[in-house]
């Protein structure tokens, strides 16, 4: 399993350590993303794991974790019918994008919007087809805001640009974790992996998340499935997003658990070998590893 901790750009801590239980800990990069209410829906956004870079934010564990300053879902109001164009659900004329299973979002500002948001989109480093010519594009702040509004999230407009930066950073970190896993697979061709499609599945917890929840571990607030293509094969990766204790007061911390889904024998073997390696390193640390651990404490 892959639990990496990294530290995002200024203002975005998150992630976790490989080998550690999949319980949000302060070793994960952070980002001011929507915090899932106890019984409410999860944040529409996408952390990372043990061997990854650490978050450039001071780490601080505390019991009283302030709530995430991110979109909060409003309680549904009893109405006879939802008016046309309501951001809470798909209109009859909407078409889903087959690559990410969400409606194609316009750049049009909301009628009650008070801040003008940028409509420029940033090109990621994640390829969407063979070769490096075609890359995934991140949503613009305006599209991001429209997406949250469509889901009924109460969203502070002044936070949108920061949220988009964090969202983009998390995706880049998740991609680096995917590449680490891909390097463990045998491949005879020289083709580089690429992200062919992805899907958010926040209401469908993974078996791993369910298992840890049985022992009292917090549940992930979001889940994504990424489909990676390489050498004519498609491999599914699962990403769970967890909230961790704050490193800086008022700045929520999250970490990602990225790993290949157990869909085939090869992926099962890769996961087993990685888990065994992590345990071996914990039980029989090398002198160099022990020295590094002592320096970090």
N, C-alpha and C positions, 0 to 999 in steps of 0.2 A: 504494500500500500504506500501511497505517496503522500506524506504530510509535510510540506515544506513551509518554512517561514521566511518571509522577505519583508523588506521595508520599503514602502512606496515613497514617492516623492514627498516633499514637505507637506504635511497635513494628511498623509495617507498611511497609517500603520496597518499591518495585518499579518496573517499566516502562522504556521506551526512547525514543529520539529518532527523529522522522520523517526519512526520508532515509538514516538510518544503516543499515548492513547488519543483517540480522536475526540478529545474533549477540548473545547476552546481553552487555550492557554495563552499566556501573555507572549508566547514566542511566535505569534503570527502577525503578518503585516496587517495594517489596519486601513480602514477607509470609512469615511462618513457616509455609509450607505444605510438604506432603510432597515431598521431593526424590526424583526417580526414580533408582533404582539403575542401574548401567551397563546391565544387561540385564533389569532387572526391570520390573514394571508401573508405570504413571504415577500421579501424584497425582490423586485423584478430584476435585480442585478446579479451579476456574478460575484478565493484565496490560494494559499500555496503551502510548502512543506519542508522537511527537516534539513535537507542539504542546500536549501536556497539561501539567498542573501538575507540578512536580517534587517528589520525595519529601522530606519534612521531616526527613531523617536525614542525618548527616554522611556524605559520600561518600568511600569509601576503596577503592582497588583493591589487591588483593594476590594473590599467586600461590597461597598455601595457603588455599583456601577451605574452612572447616570445614563439616562436613556439616549438612544442614538438620535442626533439632531437631523433625522432624515424623514422622508415622507411617511405620514401616518395615515393608515386607511380609515376613512370615516365609516361610521356605522350606517348601514343601509336605512333609508327612510321609507316608511310605508307609503307607497304611491300606487295608483291604479295602473299606471303604465310609465315606462321610462321614456322620456322625451327623445325625439330623434337627435342623433349626434351626441348622446350622453357618453362620456368617456369611460363609463363603467362596463360597457359591453359592446360587442361587435355589431355594427349596423348591417342591414340586409345587403347593402351594396358593397361591403368590404370584401376584399380578397386577401387570403393568407399568402404570405411569402413562403414558398415551399422550403427554402433554405433555413429559415429560423422559426417558422410556424407562428408568426405574428403578423398583424395587418401592416401593409405598407403605409407608413406614416407620412403625412404631408408636413411641409415647413410652415404652414399657416399658423399664426399666433392665435391663442384662445381669445374669445370675446372679452373675457374679464381679466386678461393678462395685463399687468401694470409695468413690466420690465421687458424691454426689447432684448431678445436672446439671439445669439449668433446662429446662422444657418449653415456655416461652413462645416464640412465633414473632414475628419482626420483619417488618413490612410494608415492602416496598421502594418505590422511586419508579418502578419499571418497570411500565407498564400491560400487562395481559394481554388486554385487549379494548378495543373502541372507547370513547373517553371516559376519564375519570380515576377513575371509581368503583371499578373492579376492578384491583387491583395484585397482583403476585407476592409471595408470602410466602416468606421465607427459612426453612430448617429450624431447628428449635430445637437447642440444644447436644446434647440427648439424642438427637434424630433423627440429627444429624450423626455422633455417636459410633456409633450403631447402623449407619449406612451404612458407616463405615470398618471396623467389626468384620465386617460381612457380606462385605466384600472381602478379609478376612484380614489387615488392617493392624494391626501392633503399635502401639497408640496410647496415649500418655500421657494419662490422664484429666484431669490438672490443666491440660493445654494446650488442651483442647477449646473452652472459651469464647473464648479468644484466636483460635483458628483460625476459629471461626464469624465473629467480628468481621472478620477479614481476608478471609474468603470473601465476606462481604457487601460489604465495601469494593471488592473487585475487580470484583464484578458491577456495582456502581454506576459504577465507572470505565469498564468495558467498554460500558455503556449510553451514557455520554456520548460515547464514540468512535463508536458506532453513529449517534447523532444528528448528529454532525459529517458523517459520510458521507451520511446521508440528506438533509442540506441541499444536497448537490451534485446531487441528482436533480431533474429537472423534475416537478412535480406540480401539476395544475390544481385539485385539491380542497383543502379546508382541514383534512382529517383528519390527526390526529397519528399517527405510527407507534407500533406496539405489538408486544411480543414475544409471538407466538402460541404458540411452542413452542421447545424446545432439546434438544440431544442431545450427550452426551459421546462422543467417538470417539478415545480415546487410542492405540488400536492401529492407527489409520489415518492416518498422517502425510500432510499436505497436499503437493501438488506443489512448492509454494514451499519447504517445509521440506526435502523430499528434495533439491531443487536445491542449497540452501545446504550441506546435509550432504555433498554430493559434493566440496565445496571445504574440508572440514574444520570446518565450523561445528557447534556442538553441536546436538543434536536437541531439539525441544520435549518437555517432560515430560508435556504434556497438550494436548488439542484439544477445542474445543467448536464446535458448529454452532448458530447462532441463526437462527430464522426470523422475519423482521420483516414484518408486514402493514401495508399503507397504501394507501388509495384502491382497495381491491379487488384489489391485487396482493400477492404474497408474494415476499420477497427473502431469500436465504440469506446469512448472514455467517459467516465463519470466524475463529476466535480460536485462535491458538497461544500456549502458555504456555512461557516460557523462564526458565531460571535465569541470573542475572547475578552478577558479582563482588560480594562483600559490601561494604556501605557502613559497617557497624559490625560489629566482630568478634562472631561468634556469631549474627548476625541475617541470615538468607538474603535475597537480593534477587531479585525476579523481574520480568519485563516482559511485556506483552501485545502481540501483533501482531494488530490487528483490521482486517479489510477485507472488502468484499463479495466473495462467490464469483463466479468468472467464468462464470456460468450463462447470461448473455444479453448481447446486443450493447451495451445501455445500460450495464451494469455494467463491461464491458470498456473502454468509452470513458471512464467515470468514473475507473477505475483508471489508465488511460493518462494522462489529463489531470493527475491528482494526482501521478503519478510524474514527469511532465515539469515540473510546477511546482516540485517539490522539487529536481530537478536544476538548473533555471534559477536558483533562489534560492541554490544552492550555488556555481554558476559565476559568477553575476552578482549578488552580494549588494548590497542597497541600502545607502546610507550609514547609515541608521538601524539596519539589521541589523548592520552592521559595528561600529557604536558599542556596541551591546548585547553583541556577542560579546567586544569588548575589555574591557568592564566585568565580564563574567563570568569572565574569565581572570585 
